[in-house]
Amino acid sequence: MEITQNNYGYDIAFTVRKTDGTIEDLSGITSVYFQVVDPDTYRNIVNGTCVIVDAVNGRCNYTVQQGDFSKAGNYLGSLQLRSATKRVNTKTFYITVNTELGPVA
């Protein structure tokens, strides 16, 4: 996934899949957390809640907030699915944050 530094206010759309590639039904999931970690410092740079938009088809969105992805670099992302009885983390995925463009002259 590639993102531009300091952009915010847009949604990142996720489709959650099982390890075999089939869709993960999010029915019964009470919350989905989006976590992004700097692999050099192990600090969270994003830790927010997704909105489930289509539970049966495993779809959820995270709205990028001001301050998220403020530094260009390579990061590790994951989702955590939570229900009343369990917490399950997705496989980690790579996120590249590209340097924002300067002003147009």
N, C-alpha and C positions, 0 to 999 in steps of 0.2 A: 504494500500500500504506500502511495506517495502523497504527501500533504505539503502545502506551502506554509512556511513559517508565518506566524501572527495572523493568519486568516481565521475568522471565527463567525459563528452565526449560521453555519450550514450543517446539514446532517451527514453523518457517515452511516451508511446502510450496511447491516450485517445480515447474513443468512447463516444460522448456526447449523453445523453438520456433525453427524456422528463420525467416529473414526473410519467407518466403512464408506463415507461419502454421502450417505442418505441424510435427509432433512431431520433435524432434531425438533420434535414437537415441544413447544414451550408452554403448552397448556399445563397448568399446575405450578408453573414457575412464578414466584411472587416478585422477583426482581432480577435484573441482569446488570452487572457492573462491568464497566470498561476500564481496564487498568493498563497504563503504559509506563514502562520502567526504563530508565537509563541503564544500559548494561555495564557501564563503567563504574557507576556509583551505587547502583541498585536502589536509587531513589525513585519514587513514583513521581512522574511529571503530569500524569492525568489519572484521576480516580473519580469516575462519575457514573451516573445511572443512565442506562438506556431505556427507551420506551419500546415496549413490545407492540409492534404494529400489526402483526399477523402470526399469532401463536402457532397455529396448526402448520404453517409453512416455515417456522423457525426464523421469522424476520423481526429484527429490532433495529432501532436507530439511536445514535448518540449525537446530540447537538453540541458542536464544538463551542467552547466557552472562551471568552477573552482571557488570555494568559496560558491557555493550552498551547502546546507546541510553539513556545516562544523562542526556542533555540534550535537552530538547524542541526541535524545529526541523524544517527541511526538508533532506533529504539526497538524494544520488544513490547508487543501488545498481547492481551488476552481478555477473554470475557469470563466472568464468574456467574454461573446460573445458581440462583438460590430459591429454595422452596422451604416449607415448614420443617422438612425432615432432612434436607441435604444441601450441600454446597459442592458444585462441580466446576472445575476450571477447564476451559477449552485448551487446545493445543496453542502454544505460543506462535505468534506471527510477527513478521518484520514490518516496521514502519520507517520510512525515510522521510524526514522533514527537510525540504529544500529551502534554501535561502530565499527570502521574499524579494520581489523585484523592486527596483528603485523607481522614483517618479519618472513619468514620461515627459520628455522635453518638447 
